[in-house]
Amino acid sequence: EKKILIRTRGGATKTDRVANDFNIADKNQRYFEEKRRIGKAAAELIEDGDTIILDSGSSTMEITKHLSRFTHLTIISNAVNIAVALAEMKNTSVIIPGGILRRNSLSLVGSAAEENFQNYFCDKLFLAVDGINATHGLSTPNVEEAHLNKMMIEIAKKIIVVTDSSKFLKRSLAVIAPISKVDILITDAGISPKDQKEMEDAGVQVIIA
């Protein structure tokens, strides 16, 4: 209940471990209510006329459900499922960078995606991560995804990480960036006081959704 251990057959194991690369269907079922609130809180940081990046992820997908109130937005996304959801919104201009499809995350990665992102600049990046830690930074299981995320960070004015509190118990294979790159973190009330203080001490604004 406190998410300190993962139950296994015959015992339990600590949750501070390298995270698995779960597929998007599995991610959508985990911490759904928390992600729903995170998505709504993230959308409140968007202003009419913004150019934003929505990274692939179940938390960023929730942001798309709160964009109909805007007059116009330009949205860059490497997530196929997010692009499809945005296609029905007449108030958005959608840019898809291209690349190779990762079926696990429904995201586009690789050199084509990286080259295309170099042509853009945006107001806000909404980044979903699989692992977050004040010491080890942001991480994700896939090396290509991490490399593309680094490029997104470089072209964005403001970096907003959207992630449920369970990600503080995990570290993934590929490092994206140190915490110092993050401006705002949106998470849920499950974050420990220690983790929240470490984020704030690092200069990150923490929003509890």
N, C-alpha and C positions, 0 to 999 in steps of 0.2 A: 504493500500500500504506500510506503514511503519511497519506493523506487530505488532503494539502496541495494537490493539484490535482484538477480534474475533467477527464477525457479528453474531447476534442471532436474532430470530424472535422477533421483537418489541424493539430491542436495541443492546447493545454490552457488552462484558465482558472483563476484563483484561486477557492477555495471560499468566501472571505469575501464573500458577496453576499446579496442579498435572496432568501430561500428561496421556492420554489414551493409552491403549495397542492396537495400530492399527495393523491390519494384514499386512503381507509383501506386498501384492498386493497394498494396499492403500499407504504404504510407498514408493513403487517404483514410484508412480505417483507424489509425493510431492517433489518439489525442484530438479527436475531431472537434469537440466543443472548444478546446483551447485554441486550435488553429482558426476556427470560425471567428472567435473574438479577436485574435491577433490580426486577421485579415481586415476586419472592420476598423480596428484602431489604426492600422497602416494606411488605409484609404483616407483617413482624416488628415494625414500629413500631405496629401496631394492637393495641389492648387490648379485651378483651371488654366489651361494653356501649357502645363508642364510637359516636358519630354522625360519619360521615365523608362527604366529597364526593369522588367519583371523576369527574374531568373527562374529556372525550372524548379518546381517543388510544390508540395501540397499546401504549404502556408501561403506561397505567392499566388497559387490558384484561387485561394479564398479572397484575395484582394480584388480580383476581377468581378466579384459579385456585388461590389459597392461602387462601381464607376459610372453608372448610368446617369447620375446627377450632374455630371460635368458637361460643359458645352463642347469642349474639344480637348483631347489629349493625344499626344504622340507616344506610342508605346513600342519599345524594342523588346523582343523576347525570342529566346532560343528554344522555347518550349512549344512543341506542336499542339498540345492540349490547350494551352493558354491562348495561342493564336486562334484556334478554332472557336473558343469561347468569346474572344474579342471580335470575331468576324461578324457577329450578329449585332454589334453595337455601332450605330452610325456616327456616334460622336468621337470615335477613335480612329487615328491613322496608325496602322500596324506595320511594323518593319520586322521581317524575319531574316536573320543573317545567313541562313543556309548552313550547310555542313553535313556531317554524317550522323544519322539517327542512332541515339542510344535508347534501345527499347525499354530498358529498366526505368529510365526517368522521362522518356518521351522528349528528350532534349537533343538539340543539334550541337555537335562539337567538332573539333578538328581544325585544320588550317584554313579552310574556306570561311568558317565562322569567325575565326580569329582575325583574318584579314579584313572582313567586312566590319567588325566592331571597331577597327582602327579608323574608320571613316566617320564615326559618330561622336557626339558629345551629349551628355544628358544632365538634367537637373538632379534627379534622384535615382539611386539604384536600390531596389528591394531584393535582398539576397537571402535565400534560404540555405541553411547549412546543416550538416549531419553531426557536427561536433563543434563545441565552443568551450573555450577555457581561457582564463585571463593570462595564464602562462604560455600555453601552446597555441593560442589564437583560434582561427577559424579553419575547419577542415571538412573534407568530403572524401568518400571512398574512391572516387574515380580521378585519375591523374589528369586526363584531358579536360574534365569538368573544372578541376581546380585551376588549370592554366587559363581557361576562358574566364572564370570568375575573377582572376587577377586582372585581366584586361578590362573587365567591366568596372572594377574599382578605379582603375586609372583614368577612365573617361567620365566618371561621375563627380558632380559637385558634392553631393551628400550621400553617404553610405548608410543605409538602414538595414539592419539584420532582423529578419523575422523568423523566430524559431521557438518551439515549445520548450519548456524547462527541462524536459528529459535529455536534451542534447548537451546539457552541462555535465552529464555523467559519461559522455562519450568522447573519444578521439578517433578520427578517421585516418586513413592511410596518407592522403595527400593534403598538405598544408596550403591554404588559400592565402591567408594574410595574418599579420599580428593584430591584436585587439586595438592597437593604436590607430588603425585605419578606419575604425568604426565610429560613426557619429552618434547613431541612435540604435538601441536594441529594443525590440518589442517582443515581450515574452509573456508567460502567464504567472499566476500567483504561486506556482510550485517552485519558483526559483528560491534558493536558500538565501538567507540574509548575508551569508559569507560571500556567495557568488555575486549577489547584487552589489555589495560594497566593493568587491574587487573590480567590477565593471565600472562603477562610478569613480573609483580612485584612479582608473586608467583614463578618465575623461569621457566616458561613454554615458550619454543620457539614457536611463532605463525607463521604459514605459511598461507598466503592468496592465495587461488587457483582461 
